Amino acid sequence: MIGMIVWIPAEQRKLGVTERRVMHMSFLCVQIPRGPRTPEWMLRRRIRWAAAKLHRLGIKQVVLPEDFPWLDVLEKKGLRTVETTGLRRRLAVEWTRAALEARGMPGTQVAVSAQKMTPEVVRTVTELALRHRYVLADLPRGGEELCRRLRREYGVSVQLGPDREQLERAEALVLFDPREDLKPQGAVVLELYREDVPLPELELPPALEDQLPAGVSRGALLAALEEGGVLRYGQITVKAPSCLTF
């Protein structure tokens, strides 16, 4: 089970632990009283209690409130935030589209760079090739077969093994792994491996949107729900890019 920490009004005072269900997925939820006048030392003490409680109950991952500054307290108890890397990679194509539209760029030429051939890489290259005129693919062994299959099944051509200058000139560069040698020339760059880069604005169908609790990290919660099988691929969509890395 995954843990969750939420703020509750300060007047409730008492810390509480409950099992909370979000879209049929259970979370072990710790409710922490917090108000505008709650001293930081008191909040830190309450968070230490919450971290110790979750640790004793076997929790390893947690969904946190937005802008939560006490990660060090959780880490001391072996707790980590829910990772969003998988979600970022599954949203790569939609994120690229939204980012290009926001910049007013046609996306004639886009590029993908990855060190491993994963299902997410294959899906991303395939969908980009169906949407964009030129796709550059910096891929390891296995990329040749993917390019042959795309030509055979869809009649699209992907340029495999572009050089550094070609990658840097692409309008959009999707990085599944670090490429510190690249210096993109004003392009949209998505570093999908970076947890510290904010996700774009995400949305669900209205009927599902109403079931989400307020005040917690939206990206981490959606990642947990998707990993847990509650949300299916395609139900999470990109509304608009909120942060791009250049």
VENMOTA-V541217 format. One record per backbone hydrogen bond with DSSP energy under -1.0 kcal/mol. NH is the residue of the N-H (numbers start at 0). CO is the residue of the C=O. If there is no record, write none. Layout:
<<NH & CO> <NH & CO>>
This chain:
<<2 & 60> <3 & 27> <4 & 62> <5 & 29> <7 & 31> <11 & 8> <12 & 9> <13 & 11> <15 & 30> <17 & 28> <19 & 26> <21 & 24> <24 & 21> <26 & 19> <27 & 1> <28 & 17> <29 & 3> <30 & 15> <31 & 5> <33 & 7> <37 & 34> <42 & 38> <43 & 39> <44 & 40> <45 & 41> <46 & 42> <47 & 43> <48 & 44> <49 & 45> <50 & 46> <51 & 47> <52 & 48> <53 & 49> <54 & 50> <55 & 51> <56 & 52> <57 & 54> <58 & 53> <61 & 79> <62 & 2> <65 & 214> <73 & 69> <74 & 70> <75 & 71> <76 & 73> <77 & 74> <78 & 73> <79 & 59> <81 & 61> <87 & 83> <88 & 84> <89 & 85> <90 & 86> <91 & 88> <94 & 90> <95 & 91> <96 & 92> <97 & 93> <98 & 94> <99 & 95> <100 & 96> <101 & 97> <102 & 98> <104 & 99> <109 & 133> <110 & 171> <111 & 135> <112 & 173> <113 & 137> <117 & 115> <121 & 117> <122 & 118> <123 & 119> <124 & 120> <125 & 121> <126 & 122> <127 & 123> <128 & 124> <129 & 125> <131 & 127> <133 & 107> <135 & 109> <136 & 158> <137 & 111> <138 & 136> <142 & 139> <145 & 141> <146 & 142> <147 & 143> <148 & 144> <149 & 145> <150 & 146> <151 & 147> <152 & 148> <153 & 149> <155 & 149> <158 & 134> <160 & 136> <166 & 162> <167 & 163> <168 & 164> <170 & 108> <172 & 187> <173 & 110> <174 & 189> <175 & 112> <181 & 178> <184 & 167> <185 & 183> <187 & 170> <189 & 172> <191 & 174> <191 & 189> <193 & 190> <200 & 239> <202 & 236> <207 & 204> <208 & 204> <209 & 205> <210 & 207> <211 & 208> <216 & 63> <220 & 216> <221 & 217> <222 & 218> <223 & 219> <224 & 220> <225 & 221> <226 & 222> <227 & 223> <228 & 225> <229 & 224> <230 & 224> <234 & 231> <236 & 202> <238 & 200> <244 & 188>>
